[in-house]
Amino acid sequence: MLKGSCLCGKVRYEVSGEIDEVSMCHCKQCQKAQGSAFAAVAPIRSADFRITQGAEYLKQYRATSNKARVFCAECGSPLYSARDDRPEAKRLRLGTLDTPISPSKRYHAWVSSKAEWFDLEDALPKYPESSR
């Protein structure tokens, strides 16, 4: 069981599945939403995700009509995103995990729009757009 929380600790969650894939998404929306060069995210099954505390603090923002970015309204920590056309899946923001993970598949996505001030010097696969 993986556990996670927001910065202020008012929202807590559990993930009952393994996380074996991590994407560092460099798209402009992720840069804006994270306030950083990229968002480290992992696909998880919605059925494996459970809010254990603080559901009343969850808010969402839609930069596009079919995708909700869910965050803590108290501290602003981004927790996950979910697309309306894929209700079975979420993209978990990995900076909110409290449990360590060791994923075997890691890669950079949307490097065609990466921040010009951030250098990609690792050996991970790099995709100009999405890896899928």
N, C-alpha and C positions, 0 to 999 in steps of 0.2 A: 504494500500500500504506500503510495507516494502522498506526501502532504505539502501544502503550500499556503501562502497567505499574502495579503497586501502589506504595504509599508507600515501602516498604523496598526495592523493586526485585527482590525474589526471584521474583515472577511477572511474566512479560512475555508479550505477545500481539500478533497481527497481525490486521487486518481487510482482506480483499482487495476489498471493495466500497466504494462511496461511501456517505457518510452525508448524507442530504438532509432528514431529518425529526428534529426535536428536540422532546421533550415535557418540560415542567417539571411533574412530577407532585406534587401537593400532598396526596395521600391520607395518612391517619394512619400507615399502614404504612411508606410511603416516608420520612415525617418521622422516625419512630423508627429506621429502618434507616440513614438518612444522618446523623442527629443535626443536622438542619437544617430549614429551612422547606419544602424540596422536594428531589426528586431530578431531575437533568437526565439524561434517558435517550434513547436512539435505538434504533429497531428495526433489527436486522441479521439477515441469514440465517445460520443455524448453519453452513452449508457454507462461508461466507466468513470464519469465525472460527477462529483456531488459537492454542493456547497454545504459545509457543516456548521457554519456560523456566519451571521451577518448578511444574509440574503437581502435584507432591507436596505443595505448600503450600496447595492449594485445599481449602476446606471449604464446606459448604453448610448453610443453615438454612431450615426450612420453617415459616413463620408460618401458611400454609394448606397443606393436604395436596397440592395439585396444582402448587405453585410453589416452585422452589428459588432461593434467593438465594445466590449464590456469591461468596466473599470470600477474601482471603489470611489464612491462619491465623496468620501471623507478625505482621503489622501491622494487620490488620482492615479493610483497604481493600475496599469492595464493588466487584466487577468487573462482574457481570451477573446478570440473573435469567432463568429459563427455566421455562416451563409444560409440564407433562407432556402436555397435550392439543395442544400446538403445538411439537413437537420440531424443526420446521424454522426456528424463530425464537428469538432471544434479545433481551433489552433491555440494551444496553450502558450502563454508568454512565460518562458522558462526562468526569467529572473525572479519570478514569484515562488518558485519551488523552494521548499525547506529541506527536502530529502535529496541527497546526491544521486545523480544518474551517470551512467557510462554508455551513451549511445554508440552503436557501431557505424551508423550512417550519418554523416554530417556533410553539409555542403552550403555554398553561397548561392542565392537566387537573386534575380533581377540586378545583376552587377552592371547592366547597361545603364542604370540610373544611380549607381553608388555615389556617395559623397566624395567630391574631388579631394578633400583633405584627408581621406582615410585610404591607406594603402593595404591591399590584399596581398600579404606576403606568405600566407600559409600554403600548404600543398593540397588543401581540400578542393574538390570539384567546384567549378565556377560556371554558372549558367547565365547567359545574357538576360533571360527572362525566367519564367518558372521552370522548374525541373520536370514538370509533368506535361 
